[in-house]
């Protein structure tokens, strides 16, 4: 509001000057609203803390002790479950490595093996318990295993230069090139001369 607006409302000039001078010391409404909201929040927090304190008063020391014991037991169970998962993962990896060259499908054979009888060494390799199970599986389900003592050979001609005789060319193009060379040697004149 301006001084003229205050005079128009019926205040004298002196009264309007006093109002304008006092206006500078007044607190803005937005700041007042912020303080009111802050007080409401603090009041709500105090009520919540009082409720929590009353709830804690209701719980006796034995109740707190049982809650702590429950949490400790849950932590121990979670730790044991985690260690079991790690051991199972290590065992599966060790089995797959041990069976890799002996079987056709490592996942299938790993599923047929009793993992509870297998022991691992410090490095995570199979120490014992696997050879006996492989023997029994080989006798009952021989189709799962690769043949023993049989050298795996690739069919002839799968390696470059293999299967080639020294006097026969490998491809038709090579045969044409060889014939062209023989013909050019036999004729002294070439057709484009």
N, C-alpha and C positions, 0 to 999 in steps of 0.2 A: 504494500500500500504506500501511496505517496502522501506527502503533506497536504496536498490539495484535496485528496479523497477524504482525509480525516476532517478537514475544515468543512467539507461538504456534508459530512455526517453530523455536524453541529458542535464540533470541538473548537475551542478558541485556538489562536495561532500559538500561544504559549503552551497549551495542552498538547497540540499536535507536535511541537518540537520535542517535548518530553517523551511522548510515545515513540517518536522516531529514534531518539537517543537511547531509549531503553530497548528498542528492538534489536540492537546489535548484541546485547547480552543474553538474548533469548536463545534457547536450544531449538534447533530445527526439528520438525516433526519426524523426519526419517530417522534421525539419530535417536530420538525418544522411542520410536517403534523398535529399533534394533535392541535397545537396552531392555525393553519390555519382553521381547522374544528371548533374550539371553536369560533373564530372570525365570521365565517359564521353563526353559530347558534345564536350568540348574535345579529348579524345584522338582522336575520330573526325575532327574538323576538322583536326587536325594531320596525320593520315594522308592526308586528301584533299589538303591543301596540299603535302605531300611528293610525292604522286603527280603533281600538276600541275607542280611544279618539275622533277621528273624528265622529264615529257613535254616541257616547254619546253627542257630541256637537249638533248633529242634533236633538236629542230627547229633547223636552222642558220639563219644570217642570210639566206641565199638563199631558203630555204623561207618565211620570214616575208615577204620582199620579194615573192615570187610571190603569196602570199595577199593582201597589200595590193593588188597590181596587179589581181588577180581582182576584189576588192571594188570598186575604183575603176572598172573596166570595167563591172561590173554596175550601179553607180550611174549611169554615163553612159548605158547602155542604157535604164535606167528613166526617166531624165530625157528622153531623146529620144522614148521611147514616150509619155510624158505630154504633151510638147509637140505631138506628132503628133495626139493625141486632141483637144487644145484647138483646134488648127488645123482639124481636120476638123469639129468642132462649130461653129466660127465660119463656116466655108465653107458648111455646110448651112443655117445660119440666114440668111446673106446671100443664098443662092440662093432660099430660100423667100420672103424679103422681095421679092427682085427679080422673082420669078415670080408673086407673089400675085394680081395683077389680070390676068395674061396667060393663065393656064392654068386648066383645070377642076380638076385634081388635082396639087398641087405636089409631093407625095411621089413620085408616079409619074414626073413629068417630071424631078425631081431625080435619080432613079435612072438616067435615060437620058443624063444629061449627063456628059461626061468632066471630072472635077474637077481633073485634073492641069494642064489648060491655063488654068484660071481664076486670075486674080490679084485680091487684095483690097488696098484702100488702108488707110491707118492707122486709119480709123474702123471698118473691118470691112465696108465696102460693096464690091460687085463693081466692079473697075476695068476689066478687059478679059477677053476670052475667052468671054463668055456670048452676046453678040449673034450671033456667027457660028453657034454651035451651035443657037440658037433658030431662026434662019432655015432651017437644014437640017431641023430637026425639024418646023417648020411646013409645009415642003414635003412631007415624007414622012409625017407623022402629024398632019394638020391637025385631026383630031377632038379632039385633046388641048387645043387652044387656044380661047380665047374669040374670037368674031368681032372683027376690027379695025374701027375707025371706025363701029361700029354702036352707037348709043346704046341702052342698056338701059332699056326702059320697062316699067313695071308695068302689068298689065291695068287697064282702066278700072274704077273703082269700088273699088279697093283702098285708096285714101286716103279719109278721112272727108270727106263733103260733095262728093266727086267724082262726076260722072255724074248729078247731080240737076238737073232742069230747074226753072225758077222756077214754072211753072204746074202741075206734077205732084208730088204727095207721094211720098216714097220707099217707105213701108211701108203695109200695109193698115190698121194702127191709125191712121196719120196720115190716111188717106183717110176712115175712119169719123169721126175727130174733125173733119175739115173739113166733112163732110156734116152732122154734128150742129150745127156752128156755123151753117151755111147754113140749116138747118131752123129753128133757134131764132130766127134773125133774121126768117124769113118768118112764123112764127107768133108772135103777140104773147103769147098765153097759153101757159104751160107746163102739162103734164099734172098736176103736183102743186099748182098754184094753186087 
